[in-house]
Amino acid sequence: MFASNPFAEISASVPPAVMQAYVVLMIVLVAAGTLFDVVHKGSAKYFFENWRKSKGKGAKPLGGGDLVSIAVKTGVVDVLASGEFCNPRRRIAHLLGMYGFVLYVAATAVLIFAYPTPATPAPAILPLLWWIGGLMICVGGYWFWFFIRVDVAAEGHSPFRLVRADLFIVSLLASATLGLIWAFLQSRGSAGAGVFFGLYILATTVLFAGVPWSKFAHMFFKPAAAFEKRVCEANGTAENLPTQSRDDPEQRQRHSMELLRDAPLNMGLGIKREAPRHY
């Protein structure tokens, strides 16, 4: 099961050209949705204006070498290691979902374009990576959804409560979960595999077509925001905020804990505040 290409198995009923066209369409929808999001929210305009102001007010001029060093640190710490998360559980869940998504999408594209039929058998490692990626998404996503999500863990809402902001994580989990169920049933020759394939396509379409209404585009914004923030701290402007070392997560977490410890227990609402363990 883990070594067979599920997309090649279904190629008899869904032509490879159709599957390939669908993947291209999803890429176009992501690009168009991201551009729409940038224009609609003014994200690019905000970052460029902030960058210009930072360069004008900076007490310490930065050279090309400084910017390269900051870019490398941003890529390694903020992007590859999700360094913005002080809570280790949130970081692990995010890393599982992020790297699982990369594996899942990359393996899907290679299997569909390079090995679309049984006549071109895929190396066993590729379907295995597809399964591993999907399972990583499910483990990280469901862990986050049921046990780490702030409005569930800290505010006591039901984990089944849905709002528009949940569109990205819900459609991502639905796509990965339904895709794995479809592949499993197909490998067993189950008659229900076709139903789950249809649901899998529906959830995947919502995931990639819903970019303007979900958090999908944030994966493109976060590296730019993290880089811009590091530049502001390095040149002394710090976005007009009190400075605090970003390179010491324990210091940041300790400072946050001290602020919460000194806050009123009922926060003025008459409700006893929980220990600050969720953020």
Contacts in CASP RR format, 6 or more apart in sequence:
PFRMAT RR
TARGET T0000
AUTHOR 0000-0000-0000
METHOD contacts of the structure
MODEL  1
MFASNPFAEISASVPPAVMQAYVVLMIVLVAAGTLFDVVHKGSAKYFFEN
WRKSKGKGAKPLGGGDLVSIAVKTGVVDVLASGEFCNPRRRIAHLLGMYG
FVLYVAATAVLIFAYPTPATPAPAILPLLWWIGGLMICVGGYWFWFFIRV
DVAAEGHSPFRLVRADLFIVSLLASATLGLIWAFLQSRGSAGAGVFFGLY
ILATTVLFAGVPWSKFAHMFFKPAAAFEKRVCEANGTAENLPTQSRDDPE
QRQRHSMELLRDAPLNMGLGIKREAPRHY
1 183 0 8 1.000
1 184 0 8 1.000
1 187 0 8 1.000
2 124 0 8 1.000
2 127 0 8 1.000
2 128 0 8 1.000
2 131 0 8 1.000
3 124 0 8 1.000
3 127 0 8 1.000
3 128 0 8 1.000
4 127 0 8 1.000
4 187 0 8 1.000
5 111 0 8 1.000
5 115 0 8 1.000
5 121 0 8 1.000
5 122 0 8 1.000
5 126 0 8 1.000
5 127 0 8 1.000
6 111 0 8 1.000
6 127 0 8 1.000
6 130 0 8 1.000
6 182 0 8 1.000
6 183 0 8 1.000
6 186 0 8 1.000
6 187 0 8 1.000
7 19 0 8 1.000
7 108 0 8 1.000
7 111 0 8 1.000
7 112 0 8 1.000
7 115 0 8 1.000
7 116 0 8 1.000
8 111 0 8 1.000
8 115 0 8 1.000
8 116 0 8 1.000
8 117 0 8 1.000
8 118 0 8 1.000
8 120 0 8 1.000
8 121 0 8 1.000
8 122 0 8 1.000
9 118 0 8 1.000
9 186 0 8 1.000
9 187 0 8 1.000
10 186 0 8 1.000
10 197 0 8 1.000
11 19 0 8 1.000
11 116 0 8 1.000
11 117 0 8 1.000
11 118 0 8 1.000
16 112 0 8 1.000
16 116 0 8 1.000
16 117 0 8 1.000
19 112 0 8 1.000
19 116 0 8 1.000
20 112 0 8 1.000
20 113 0 8 1.000
20 116 0 8 1.000
22 201 0 8 1.000
23 108 0 8 1.000
23 109 0 8 1.000
23 112 0 8 1.000
23 113 0 8 1.000
26 204 0 8 1.000
26 205 0 8 1.000
26 208 0 8 1.000
26 209 0 8 1.000
29 208 0 8 1.000
29 209 0 8 1.000
29 210 0 8 1.000
29 211 0 8 1.000
30 208 0 8 1.000
30 211 0 8 1.000
30 216 0 8 1.000
32 211 0 8 1.000
33 210 0 8 1.000
33 211 0 8 1.000
33 212 0 8 1.000
33 217 0 8 1.000
34 211 0 8 1.000
34 216 0 8 1.000
34 217 0 8 1.000
34 220 0 8 1.000
36 211 0 8 1.000
36 212 0 8 1.000
37 43 0 8 1.000
37 211 0 8 1.000
37 212 0 8 1.000
37 217 0 8 1.000
38 44 0 8 1.000
38 217 0 8 1.000
40 212 0 8 1.000
43 221 0 8 1.000
47 224 0 8 1.000
47 225 0 8 1.000
47 228 0 8 1.000
50 228 0 8 1.000
50 232 0 8 1.000
50 239 0 8 1.000
51 228 0 8 1.000
51 231 0 8 1.000
53 237 0 8 1.000
54 228 0 8 1.000
54 231 0 8 1.000
54 232 0 8 1.000
54 235 0 8 1.000
54 237 0 8 1.000
54 239 0 8 1.000
55 235 0 8 1.000
57 237 0 8 1.000
58 235 0 8 1.000
58 236 0 8 1.000
58 237 0 8 1.000
59 235 0 8 1.000
59 236 0 8 1.000
59 237 0 8 1.000
60 234 0 8 1.000
60 235 0 8 1.000
60 236 0 8 1.000
61 235 0 8 1.000
62 70 0 8 1.000
62 231 0 8 1.000
62 234 0 8 1.000
62 235 0 8 1.000
66 234 0 8 1.000
67 231 0 8 1.000
70 227 0 8 1.000
70 230 0 8 1.000
70 231 0 8 1.000
70 234 0 8 1.000
71 227 0 8 1.000
73 230 0 8 1.000
74 223 0 8 1.000
74 226 0 8 1.000
74 227 0 8 1.000
74 230 0 8 1.000
75 223 0 8 1.000
75 226 0 8 1.000
77 83 0 8 1.000
78 84 0 8 1.000
78 222 0 8 1.000
78 223 0 8 1.000
78 226 0 8 1.000
78 227 0 8 1.000
78 230 0 8 1.000
79 222 0 8 1.000
79 223 0 8 1.000
79 226 0 8 1.000
81 91 0 8 1.000
81 95 0 8 1.000
82 91 0 8 1.000
82 94 0 8 1.000
82 95 0 8 1.000
82 98 0 8 1.000
83 91 0 8 1.000
83 249 0 8 1.000
84 222 0 8 1.000
84 226 0 8 1.000
85 91 0 8 1.000
85 94 0 8 1.000
86 249 0 8 1.000
86 252 0 8 1.000
86 253 0 8 1.000
86 256 0 8 1.000
86 279 0 8 1.000
87 148 0 8 1.000
87 278 0 8 1.000
87 279 0 8 1.000
89 143 0 8 1.000
89 147 0 8 1.000
89 148 0 8 1.000
90 144 0 8 1.000
90 148 0 8 1.000
92 140 0 8 1.000
93 140 0 8 1.000
93 141 0 8 1.000
93 143 0 8 1.000
93 144 0 8 1.000
93 148 0 8 1.000
94 140 0 8 1.000
94 144 0 8 1.000
96 136 0 8 1.000
96 137 0 8 1.000
96 139 0 8 1.000
96 140 0 8 1.000
96 141 0 8 1.000
96 143 0 8 1.000
97 136 0 8 1.000
97 137 0 8 1.000
97 139 0 8 1.000
97 140 0 8 1.000
97 141 0 8 1.000
98 219 0 8 1.000
99 133 0 8 1.000
99 136 0 8 1.000
100 132 0 8 1.000
100 133 0 8 1.000
100 134 0 8 1.000
100 136 0 8 1.000
100 137 0 8 1.000
101 133 0 8 1.000
101 137 0 8 1.000
101 172 0 8 1.000
103 129 0 8 1.000
103 130 0 8 1.000
103 132 0 8 1.000
103 133 0 8 1.000
103 134 0 8 1.000
103 136 0 8 1.000
104 130 0 8 1.000
104 133 0 8 1.000
104 134 0 8 1.000
104 136 0 8 1.000
104 137 0 8 1.000
104 176 0 8 1.000
106 129 0 8 1.000
107 126 0 8 1.000
107 127 0 8 1.000
107 129 0 8 1.000
107 130 0 8 1.000
107 133 0 8 1.000
108 130 0 8 1.000
110 122 0 8 1.000
110 126 0 8 1.000
111 122 0 8 1.000
111 126 0 8 1.000
111 127 0 8 1.000
111 130 0 8 1.000
114 120 0 8 1.000
114 122 0 8 1.000
115 121 0 8 1.000
115 122 0 8 1.000
115 126 0 8 1.000
131 180 0 8 1.000
131 183 0 8 1.000
133 176 0 8 1.000
134 176 0 8 1.000
134 180 0 8 1.000
135 180 0 8 1.000
137 172 0 8 1.000
137 173 0 8 1.000
137 176 0 8 1.000
138 173 0 8 1.000
138 176 0 8 1.000
138 177 0 8 1.000
138 180 0 8 1.000
141 169 0 8 1.000
141 172 0 8 1.000
141 173 0 8 1.000
142 173 0 8 1.000
144 169 0 8 1.000
145 152 0 8 1.000
145 159 0 8 1.000
145 169 0 8 1.000
145 173 0 8 1.000
146 152 0 8 1.000
146 159 0 8 1.000
147 153 0 8 1.000
148 278 0 8 1.000
149 159 0 8 1.000
150 278 0 8 1.000
150 279 0 8 1.000
151 157 0 8 1.000
151 161 0 8 1.000
152 158 0 8 1.000
152 159 0 8 1.000
153 278 0 8 1.000
154 274 0 8 1.000
154 278 0 8 1.000
154 279 0 8 1.000
162 170 0 8 1.000
164 213 0 8 1.000
165 215 0 8 1.000
167 206 0 8 1.000
167 210 0 8 1.000
167 213 0 8 1.000
167 214 0 8 1.000
167 215 0 8 1.000
168 207 0 8 1.000
168 214 0 8 1.000
168 215 0 8 1.000
168 216 0 8 1.000
169 215 0 8 1.000
171 203 0 8 1.000
171 204 0 8 1.000
171 206 0 8 1.000
171 207 0 8 1.000
171 210 0 8 1.000
171 214 0 8 1.000
172 207 0 8 1.000
174 199 0 8 1.000
174 203 0 8 1.000
174 206 0 8 1.000
174 207 0 8 1.000
175 200 0 8 1.000
175 203 0 8 1.000
175 204 0 8 1.000
175 207 0 8 1.000
178 196 0 8 1.000
178 199 0 8 1.000
178 200 0 8 1.000
178 203 0 8 1.000
179 196 0 8 1.000
179 197 0 8 1.000
179 200 0 8 1.000
181 196 0 8 1.000
181 200 0 8 1.000
182 193 0 8 1.000
182 194 0 8 1.000
182 196 0 8 1.000
182 197 0 8 1.000
182 198 0 8 1.000
182 199 0 8 1.000
182 200 0 8 1.000
185 192 0 8 1.000
185 193 0 8 1.000
185 194 0 8 1.000
185 196 0 8 1.000
186 193 0 8 1.000
186 194 0 8 1.000
186 197 0 8 1.000
207 214 0 8 1.000
207 216 0 8 1.000
208 216 0 8 1.000
210 216 0 8 1.000
211 217 0 8 1.000
229 239 0 8 1.000
229 246 0 8 1.000
230 246 0 8 1.000
232 238 0 8 1.000
232 239 0 8 1.000
233 243 0 8 1.000
233 246 0 8 1.000
236 243 0 8 1.000
244 251 0 8 1.000
244 252 0 8 1.000
244 255 0 8 1.000
245 251 0 8 1.000
245 252 0 8 1.000
246 252 0 8 1.000
256 276 0 8 1.000
256 279 0 8 1.000
257 276 0 8 1.000
260 273 0 8 1.000
260 276 0 8 1.000
261 276 0 8 1.000
263 273 0 8 1.000
264 273 0 8 1.000
265 272 0 8 1.000
265 273 0 8 1.000
266 272 0 8 1.000
266 273 0 8 1.000
267 273 0 8 1.000
END
